[in-house]
Amino acid sequence: MAVIYATLIIKGKKTFAQVPVKIQEQVRQVLIDLECEELIEE
Protein backbone atom coordinates (compact mmCIF):
# COMPACT_ATOMS: atom_id res chain seq x y z
CA MET A 1 0.00 0.00 0.00
CA ALA A 2 2.90 2.35 0.77
CA VAL A 3 4.22 2.02 -2.78
CA ILE A 4 0.79 2.92 -4.18
CA TYR A 5 0.61 6.06 -2.07
CA ALA A 6 4.20 6.98 -2.96
CA THR A 7 3.36 6.60 -6.65
CA LEU A 8 0.28 8.81 -6.27
CA ILE A 9 2.36 11.45 -4.48
CA ILE A 10 5.01 11.39 -7.21
CA LYS A 11 2.32 11.75 -9.89
CA GLY A 12 0.78 14.67 -8.01
CA LYS A 13 -2.53 12.95 -7.31
CA LYS A 14 -2.06 12.95 -3.51
CA THR A 15 0.05 14.80 -0.98
CA PHE A 16 2.00 13.29 1.88
CA ALA A 17 -0.46 14.90 4.30
CA GLN A 18 -3.26 12.84 2.74
CA VAL A 19 -1.54 9.54 3.58
CA PRO A 20 -3.15 7.71 6.52
CA VAL A 21 -1.07 8.14 9.68
CA LYS A 22 -0.74 4.36 10.02
CA ILE A 23 1.44 4.06 6.91
CA GLN A 24 3.12 7.48 6.73
CA GLU A 25 6.47 6.10 7.91
CA GLN A 26 6.40 3.39 5.24
CA VAL A 27 5.50 5.91 2.54
CA ARG A 28 8.23 8.23 3.82
CA GLN A 29 10.79 5.43 3.44
CA VAL A 30 9.62 4.58 -0.09
CA LEU A 31 9.93 8.23 -1.14
CA ILE A 32 13.41 8.43 0.40
CA ASP A 33 14.44 5.23 -1.40
CA LEU A 34 13.20 6.75 -4.68
CA GLU A 35 15.15 9.96 -3.96
CA CYS A 36 11.94 12.01 -3.80
CA GLU A 37 12.37 13.37 -0.27
CA GLU A 38 11.25 16.82 -1.39
CA LEU A 39 7.70 15.46 -1.71
CA ILE A 40 7.53 14.70 2.03
CA GLU A 41 5.61 17.68 3.39
CA GLU A 42 3.42 17.43 6.45
C-alpha positions as CSV (number, residue, x, y, z in Angstrom):
1,M,0.0,0.0,0.0
2,A,2.9,2.3,0.8
3,V,4.2,2.0,-2.8
4,I,0.8,2.9,-4.2
5,Y,0.6,6.1,-2.1
6,A,4.2,7.0,-3.0
7,T,3.4,6.6,-6.6
8,L,0.3,8.8,-6.3
9,I,2.4,11.5,-4.5
10,I,5.0,11.4,-7.2
11,K,2.3,11.8,-9.9
12,G,0.8,14.7,-8.0
13,K,-2.5,13.0,-7.3
14,K,-2.1,13.0,-3.5
15,T,0.0,14.8,-1.0
16,F,2.0,13.3,1.9
17,A,-0.5,14.9,4.3
18,Q,-3.3,12.8,2.7
19,V,-1.5,9.5,3.6
20,P,-3.1,7.7,6.5
21,V,-1.1,8.1,9.7
22,K,-0.7,4.4,10.0
23,I,1.4,4.1,6.9
24,Q,3.1,7.5,6.7
25,E,6.5,6.1,7.9
26,Q,6.4,3.4,5.2
27,V,5.5,5.9,2.5
28,R,8.2,8.2,3.8
29,Q,10.8,5.4,3.4
30,V,9.6,4.6,-0.1
31,L,9.9,8.2,-1.1
32,I,13.4,8.4,0.4
33,D,14.4,5.2,-1.4
34,L,13.2,6.7,-4.7
35,E,15.1,10.0,-4.0
36,C,11.9,12.0,-3.8
37,E,12.4,13.4,-0.3
38,E,11.3,16.8,-1.4
39,L,7.7,15.5,-1.7
40,I,7.5,14.7,2.0
41,E,5.6,17.7,3.4
42,E,3.4,17.4,6.5
